[in-house]
Amino acid sequence: MATKKTEPKKLGRPPEPVPTDKAQEICEWISQGKTLRQWCRENGIHYSTVYLWLEKDKDFAQRFAHAREVGHDSIADECLEIIDTQAEMAESLSKEGGSSHRDSAHVSWMKNRVEMRLKLLAKWNPKKYGDKVGIEHSGSVALDAAILEARKRVKQPE
């Protein structure tokens, strides 16, 4: 009697198909420089589900990657907006009149926001937003004299 070979059953729930409306919504969200986790929280979908969708659907993965690139530019634009925003004026503690200086805490807060965004951009997309590290060598290295000196030391024991 011949036995039928069956394929072993895959464990776990079968992956659900990528909803096209959700895929479009995610790409639009990401392209605005917003986080995937925030979108998932607001829509009641676990972020790991989105990563499963990315593995399963190559077209969605390409659109998502492009949306990330656009989102990085969006974050860079946001940095310019933050820096170009006037810092708040400090409240004066004196009874005589108003203060004429900016609130240093607000200035520091804005600076920290920009610095963190720029650091993240440099990590996420180093070719575009990272520091250029260039190593250039000019001149020559003359090893002839050093080699002759070393040979002399080897031949003459001390």
Secondary structure, 3 states (H helix, E strand, C coil): CCCCCCCCCCCCCCCCCCCHHHHHHHHHHHHCCCCHHHHHHHHCCCHHHHHHHHHHCHHHHHHHHHHHHHHHHHHHHHHHHHHHCCCCECCCCCCCCCCCCECHHHHHHHHHHHHHHHHHHHHHCHHHHCCCCCCCCCCCCCCHHHHHHHHHHHHCCC
